[in-house]
Amino acid sequence: MLKSPFHPGMYLRRLLQEHGITQTRLARHIGVQIGVINQICNEKRGISPAMAMKLSHALRTTPQFWLNLENAYNLGRTEVKRPIKPLIRVA
């Protein structure tokens, strides 16, 4: 199992604090409900591709940055219950 260091919401929360931006201000700026940003910051909601686009424009990042954080977090939480043998042999 891969280990992800954190949920993307933790990074968003710290980034907003570092720049003195409130969750309310960000939500209004990108045109989403305040609760959506709050749920992300409280690690109760993930980052969708649409949200990644909005955050990237507002926070001078890339959509890939946010989606990579989300994917790493999701993979880190995923378990395979039993080993799976490869179906394809690599030459």
Contacts in CASP RR format, 6 or more apart in sequence:
PFRMAT RR
TARGET T0000
AUTHOR 0000-0000-0000
METHOD contacts of the structure
MODEL  1
MLKSPFHPGMYLRRLLQEHGITQTRLARHIGVQIGVINQICNEKRGISPA
MAMKLSHALRTTPQFWLNLENAYNLGRTEVKRPIKPLIRVA
1 76 0 8 1.000
1 78 0 8 1.000
1 79 0 8 1.000
1 80 0 8 1.000
2 72 0 8 1.000
2 75 0 8 1.000
2 76 0 8 1.000
3 76 0 8 1.000
4 72 0 8 1.000
4 73 0 8 1.000
4 74 0 8 1.000
4 75 0 8 1.000
4 76 0 8 1.000
4 77 0 8 1.000
5 72 0 8 1.000
6 69 0 8 1.000
6 73 0 8 1.000
7 43 0 8 1.000
7 46 0 8 1.000
7 73 0 8 1.000
8 40 0 8 1.000
8 46 0 8 1.000
8 47 0 8 1.000
8 66 0 8 1.000
8 69 0 8 1.000
8 70 0 8 1.000
8 73 0 8 1.000
9 40 0 8 1.000
9 41 0 8 1.000
9 42 0 8 1.000
9 43 0 8 1.000
9 46 0 8 1.000
9 47 0 8 1.000
10 43 0 8 1.000
11 69 0 8 1.000
12 37 0 8 1.000
12 40 0 8 1.000
12 41 0 8 1.000
12 55 0 8 1.000
13 41 0 8 1.000
15 59 0 8 1.000
16 22 0 8 1.000
16 23 0 8 1.000
16 26 0 8 1.000
16 41 0 8 1.000
23 34 0 8 1.000
23 35 0 8 1.000
23 37 0 8 1.000
23 38 0 8 1.000
23 41 0 8 1.000
24 34 0 8 1.000
24 37 0 8 1.000
26 37 0 8 1.000
26 58 0 8 1.000
27 33 0 8 1.000
27 34 0 8 1.000
27 35 0 8 1.000
27 36 0 8 1.000
27 37 0 8 1.000
28 34 0 8 1.000
29 58 0 8 1.000
30 54 0 8 1.000
30 55 0 8 1.000
30 57 0 8 1.000
30 58 0 8 1.000
31 54 0 8 1.000
32 51 0 8 1.000
32 54 0 8 1.000
36 45 0 8 1.000
36 51 0 8 1.000
39 45 0 8 1.000
40 46 0 8 1.000
40 47 0 8 1.000
40 51 0 8 1.000
46 70 0 8 1.000
47 55 0 8 1.000
47 66 0 8 1.000
47 67 0 8 1.000
47 69 0 8 1.000
47 70 0 8 1.000
49 63 0 8 1.000
49 67 0 8 1.000
51 66 0 8 1.000
52 63 0 8 1.000
52 64 0 8 1.000
52 65 0 8 1.000
52 66 0 8 1.000
52 67 0 8 1.000
52 70 0 8 1.000
53 63 0 8 1.000
55 61 0 8 1.000
55 63 0 8 1.000
55 66 0 8 1.000
56 62 0 8 1.000
56 63 0 8 1.000
56 65 0 8 1.000
56 66 0 8 1.000
END
